[in-house]
């Protein structure tokens, strides 16, 4: 079954180099605006398939992320090719 299109556009997925001593992973996802971002993430968090996968991955205990998950909204610079 193909994934559900809950997030509008995945720009990229980034992780540390193999030799790095860190566990930072970053997803860059494009949304039309903050309202669309909030609606997309609320739909994702409530998606039954995601809830089932999350629950299965945490069956032996919660997956803890130091300092929690961070969500940061970024605005393109004036010279960014993503400007409209």
PEKADA-V237917 format. One record per helix or strand of 3 or more residues. SS is the DSSP state (alpha for helix, beta for strand). FROM is the first residue (numbers start at 1). LEN is the number of residues. If there is no record, write none. Layout:
ss->(SS:SS)
from->(FROM:FROM)
len->(LEN:LEN)
This chain:
ss->(beta:beta:alpha:alpha)
from->(9:25:34:48)
len->(7:6:13:10)
